[in-house]
Amino acid sequence: MRSLQGLHAKVSVVDRWGLVGSGNLTDSGLGGKVGRRANIELGVVLSRSQVSEAATLVDHWWRSAEEKTALDIAKYEALPPYPQPKGDLDEKGRSIGVLGTGRLREIVEEDPPPERSYWLDPNYHDYSEEGWWRDRGWVSDRRDVGIRKGDLVVIYLAARNGGPAKCAAVGRALGPAEKRPDFLRKERDAEAAERWPWVTEIEVIGDVPADDGVGLDVIGKTGQSLQGGPIAISRGDFETLAQALIE
């Protein structure tokens, strides 16, 4: 592995085959993990003569780049996450949300399938991880409450750990909850594996920045309603929350 400062090209050359495209070498850039949303990317397969030209470029970059060892990689992996900036940037550069609420509006306006259920799911993650629900692709709970594939889950960001006590996203369940403590030890930590071992994979279908989320008071509930974990809500309550997010 080598690193060349400023190099941003996405090109693959394998024997006589080549590809130039927009996808990064990440889960989302290459199709996404199970339960995670992939980016929309574009790639062009090269002709044989173009492969030769691309190989010449790649060889030049490779010879100019700095070699990186397993120790270098371990050093970078051990670094703490980059902190969210504070100050003026909080207001002037605040994210407006990756997904938005267009798809959510369509779901509110469509005729719902009769078998679909609706849920409120409390989450207590570090508030500095703004937008974690988009990349993570799952939520975890202390027990299996009965969420099934196709159900819609409103994600409530609780006040614990500095959360806003608001609903900020809606996800579609990609399957039923499964007890996966080993997965949580790897993705989170031993405490999460012990306290919230039931994992539900979701596809986020709409969101807003956390501070622009919706309080539970619009459906007559409080955070105490969710102290035992996710709760089922009516279609009417779901529409009220979703409509408030859209507006």
Buried (B, 14 or more C-beta within 10 A) or exposed (E): EEEBEEEEEBBBBEEEEBBBBEBEEEBBBEEBBEBBBBBEBEEEEBEEEEBEEBBEEBEEBEEEBEEEEEEEEEEEEEEEEEEEEEEEEEEEEEEEBEBBBEBBBEBBEEEEEEEBBBBBBBBBBEBEBBBBBBBBBBBBBEEBBEBEEEBBBBBBBBEBEEBBBBBBBBBBBBBBBEEBBEBBBEBBEEEBBEEBBBBBBBBBBBBBBBEBBBBBEEBEBEBEBBEEBBBEBEEEBBBBBBBBBBE
